[in-house]
C-alpha cells in the first residue's frame, strides 16, 4: 500500500486509539491535537498538509479549527478527497463547498441511533411526568414540592416523529413498547416494512394531531427554525415537545412563549439554539426537562462512533468510497 498519502486527525481519539494507530499500515498518520483556526489555516497554506488524503474530525474539532466553513474548505489541501466526521450531525461542515471541491464526507448515523433514542424516551417520560419539579424539590428537602401535580401516561398518546431516519425509527420502536400510537413525517414516505407500524402524515397533520412531538431530523438551511410560532399555533393545546437532534430546529423564543401560554405543557431538551448557552426562561421553567447534550454520551456508543469513522477511513483509502456517506452526497447528481 503506498505511503505517500496521509490521514490527518484533528483533535483526539479516546476509545479507539489502537485501531487508529493500526491504520499506519495503510497511510501515514498526522495529528493536529490543538491549536487555533488561524494556525491551522496557516499550516494549510504553507503546505504542511499537502499529502493529506483523508481527515478525521468530530464536532469537538470545531473548538480547534472552527467550523469547516467555505473559507476553511478553500484552504484545505488539493490532495484531500475525504472527510470522515465523528457525529451524526455535521452542520459545522459546509457541504456545498466540499462537494464543489470533490471532497466526500461521511458521518456516523448508525452508531448513534440507540443511545440517542434512549435519551429521547428518557426526556419524554420526564416531560410527561414534569419530573423536574419533584426532582428539585426532593433535593431541597421539600419532598414532592409545592407545585407538584399529576402527569400523564405514555400509553395511548400519539407520538409524532419528525424525521424517521435511524434515530427516529429507534424512537418509534421504543415508543411502541409503551403502547403509544405512532405517526411520522419525512420528505418522502418510507417503504411499509421500514415504518414500524407508524402512520405517514403530512407535516401539518403531524403538528395538529400529535400529543408528543419528537424532533429527529438534521439541521440545515431548510430545517432551521422548522418549529416556530406558526407551527406551535397549529399544535394541540398541551402538546409535549422533545428535541434530541439540533437546537436551532426550534425557535427558542417561540418555545418559551408557547410554554408560558400553556400551548406546550412540557418539553424535554438535550440540545439548544446557542449551546452551551441556554435560554434563561427555559432554565427557570420547571415544566421543562433539560440535559446538556448527552444523547450519545455512553462509553459503548462513543467507541462505536470512533470505530465507524475508522471504517469509513479505511474504505476511503482502500476502495475510494465511504460506508456511511452523508445524504447530500449519496445522489449520483452530487457534484463530487
N, C-alpha and C positions, 0 to 999 in steps of 0.2 A: 504494500500500500504506500503510495507516495507520501513523503513527509514534508512537502513544500507548501502545505496548507495548514492553517491553524484554526483552533476554536478559541474564542475569547469569552471568558466568564466575567460578567460584570456583577460585582457583589460577592456573595459566597454561596457555598453549598453546605448544608448542615447534616443531612441524613443519608446522603449517597456519595460520600467523598471517595470511597474505594472505587465505585463504579465510574465516577468522573475520571479518576486517575487511570483507570483501565483503558479509557479512550485514547491514551497516548500511543496505543498500538495503531491507531487509525490516522492520527494527525497530531501536530504539535499543540500543546495546551498553554494558553496565556491567561493571566488573571489580572483584572483591574478591580481590586477589592474595595478601594475607597479613593476619594478624590473629589473633583468638582466638575461641573459641566464645562467650564472654560478650559480646565486642564485636559479633559477628555477630548474636546473638540480640537484643542491644540495638538494633541498627540495624533489624532486622526490626520490632521493637515500636514504634520511633519513626516507622516509615513510609518509611524510606529506599528500600525496595524495593517499594513498593506498586504500581508499574506493571509488575513483572516477570512475564512470561508463561511464560518457559522458563528453566530453569537448566542450565548446562553444568558438570558436576562430574566428578571422577575419584576413584579410590581414594586418590590423593595428596592430594586436597582434604580428606580426613579430618584431616590434620595441621593444617589451617587452621581448620576449624569443628568438628572432632569428628565422630562419626557422625551420619547423618541418622536419629536415633532418634525415638521418639514425642515426646519433649519438644521437640526442634528442629522436627520436622514441624508441631507445633501452632502454632509461631510464624511459619511461612512465610506470605508474603502471600496474601490471598484471591485475588489476580489470577493466582497461579501455577497452571498447568494441566499442565505437562510438566517432567520431569527427564530430561535426556539425559546418561547416565552413560558415561564412558570407562572401559571394563573389562568383561570377560566376567562376572566375579564382582561381586555387588552386595550382599553380606551386611552392608555398613555402611549400608544403607538399609532402614528399617522399611517394608516393602511394605504390610502391612495398614493402617498409619497413613496412608500416602499414598493408598491405594485409598479409605479412608473419606472422605478429603477430595476425592476426584475428581481426584487428581493421577496422571497416567500416566507410566510410566517406560520408557526404552529403555536397552539396554546394547549392547555391541559383540561379539556372539558370532562373527560371520562373520570379522571381521578377525584374530582371534587364533588361528584353528584351526591353520594350517600351522606357525607358529613354535613354538607350544606342543607340538604333536605332535613336532616335530623334537627338542625338549628331552626329551620323554618317551622317545624312542628312544635318544637320547644317554645318558640315565640308565640305561635298560635294558641297553644294551651294556656300559656301565661296570660295572653291578652284576653282569652275567653273568661278567665277567672279574675282578671285585673289583679294579678298576683303581686304587683309591686307594692300595693297598699298594705296587705298583711305582712309581706316580707320585710319591709322597712319598719313597720310598727313593732314587730316582734323583737328586732334588734335594739329598739329604743325602749323596751320594757313595757310596751302598751298592748301586748297580746295581739289581737287581730287589727287593732286600730279603730279610731273613731269613725273613719269613713268607709269601714268595711261593708261590702254588700255582696249579694249573691251573684254568681257568674252564670255562665252558660255551658251546657254540654256540647261537644262537637257532633254528637250523633244527630243525624237528620238535618244538620246545617248544610247549606250549599257552599262549597268552596270553588271559587273561580280562579283558575290558574292562567295568568297572563305570561305566556312563554312556556310552551310544553316541550322543551328540549330535554336533555338528560336530567337536569336538576328538577325541572317541573314534573317530569314523569315520576321521579323518585318521591316527590312531594305527594303526587296523586296516589301512589301505591300506599303510602303511609296514611294519608287521609282516609282512604277506602277502608283501612283496618279499623278506623274509629267510627265507621258507619256513616260517613259523610257522603253527600251527593256530589258528584264530580262534574265540572264543566271547564272548558278551556277555550282560549283564543290564541291562534297563531296567524301569521300572514296566510298560511295555507293549511288546510285540514290534513291531519296525519292519516296514514293508512289505518284501517279499522283495527288491525292487530297491534298497533302501537298506541292506541288511545286509552288503554287500561279501563275501559268501560266509561270513560268520560264523554260528555256530550260536547260537540263542537258548536260554538255560538259566535255571533258577531261580537265585535268589541263593545258596542253599545249594550247589547243584551247581557254581556258579561258584567258590565258595570251596574246595570239595572236590577239584576236578579241574584247576585252573589251575596251571601251573608258574610263570607270571608273572602278577601281578595289577596292572593299571593302573587307577588311580582318575582318572576324568574326569567327575565329577558336581559339581553345585552344592552349596554349603553352605547349609543351612537348619536349622530346628529338628528336622526328621525325619532329616537325614543327619549331624548332628554325632555323632562317635564311632561311625559306622556300622561301622568296623573297630576292634574292641577285643578283649579276651581271648577271649570266646566265639567270635568269628569266626576269630581266629588258631588256636584249638584245632581248628577244622574244616578248616583248610588242610593241604595236603600238607606233609610234612617237607621242608625245604629250599626252600620257596617263595621267590620274589623279589617284592618289593612296590615299586611305583613310584607316586609321588604328585606330580602337577604341577597339581592342582586347588586345594584349600584344606587347610591344615594340620590344622584341627580335625576333618576327616573321620576321622583316625586318632587313637586314644588313645595318645599318645606313650609313656607309661609301659608300656603293654601291648606296644608295638612294641619297646621296649628289652628287656623280658623275653623276648620271642619271639626276638630276635637272640641274646641270651645263651644261650638253651636250644638254639639251632640250628634251631628251627622255621622261622624266617626265615633263609635262607642269606645274603642280601644285600638291600639296599634302595637305591633311588635317590630322593632327595627334593629338590624345588625349593621346597617350602612347609612351614611349621612351625606348630605349635599356638599358639605365643605369639610369632611372629616380630616383630621381628628376633632375639629370644631363641631359642636352640636348646638343646634338652635336652643337658646336658654329656656324657651317656653316648653320644649319637649322634655328637657331635664326636670322642670318644675312639675310637669303633669304626671301624676302618679297613675293615671289610667294608661300610660304608655310603658311598655316593657322595652328596655334598652340594653343592647350588648355592644361591645367595642370591636366590631368587625372580626368575629371569631369563627365564621362559618366553616373554614377549613382547618381550624386550629386543633388538630389531633396529630399525634406522632405518626400514626399509620397513614393518614391522608397526606401529610407533608412529605413523607418518604415516597409514597406512590406518585405524587406530583413531580418530585425531582427525578424519579426513575423514568417517568413518561417523557420528560424533557430530554433525557439522555437517549431514550428510544428514538425520538424524533431526530436528535443529532446524528445518531448512527445511521438512520435511514437516509438522511440528507447526504452524508459522506459516502455511503456505500451504494445507494440506489438513486440518488438525486431526486428524492421526493420525501414527503412528510407523512407520518402516520396519522396525525390529527391537524390537518391544515385548517386555518380559520375559514368560516363560511364564505366570506367575501372573495376568497381565492380558490374556492372549490370549482367554480364555474369555468368552463373552457374559454369563456369570453373574458375572464380576468386578464388584465394586461401584465403577464409575467412570462 
